[in-house]
Amino acid sequence: MSAYDESNHSSAEANAASAEADAVRKAFAALSFDQKIATLLRVELDMVGDVVETVVNAAARAADEIADAFSGKGQAETAATDSQATPA
């Protein structure tokens, strides 16, 4: 694909995303005040859930790395990698 084609493809995607965003804005504007508040709360809770999931996953990875370091598994992997990287 040429640079020109990629530029047209990404502008087409941008136009489609803009059209979708406009449709969402129009649909939201048509809601009653109570429905708008409920929708905003749902969106906010969904975002908070995503953040919590990211934090929990990062903490779990960190805990796994710490456990590996204390168990010697991390050192064994490093030694194996070092021995493979250095020619004999």
C-alpha positions, 0 to 999 in steps of 0.5 A, spaced: 500 500 500 502 506 498 503 512 502 497 516 498 493 510 499 494 509 507 493 517 508 486 516 504 485 509 508 486 513 515 482 519 513 476 514 511 477 511 518 477 518 521 471 520 518 467 514 520 469 515 527 467 522 527 460 520 524 460 515 529 461 520 535 456 525 532 451 519 532 452 518 539 452 525 541 445 526 537 443 520 541 445 522 548 442 529 546 435 526 545 435 522 552 431 525 558 436 528 563 435 522 568 437 518 562 443 522 561 445 522 568 444 514 568 448 513 562 454 518 564 454 514 571 454 507 567 460 510 563 464 512 569 463 506 572 465 502 566 472 506 566 473 505 573 472 498 572 478 498 567 482 502 571 481 497 577 483 491 572 489 494 569 492 496 576 490 489 579 493 485 573 500 490 574 500 488 581 499 481 580 505 481 575 509 485 580 507 479 585 509 474 580 516 477 578 518 478 586 516 471 587 520 468 581 526 473 584 525 470 591 525 463 588 531 463 584 527 462 578 528 469 575 536 468 576 536 461 573 532 464 567 537 470 567 543 465 567 540 461 562 539 467 557 546 469 559 549 462 557 545 462 550 548 469 549 555 468 550 558 463 545 563 458 548 
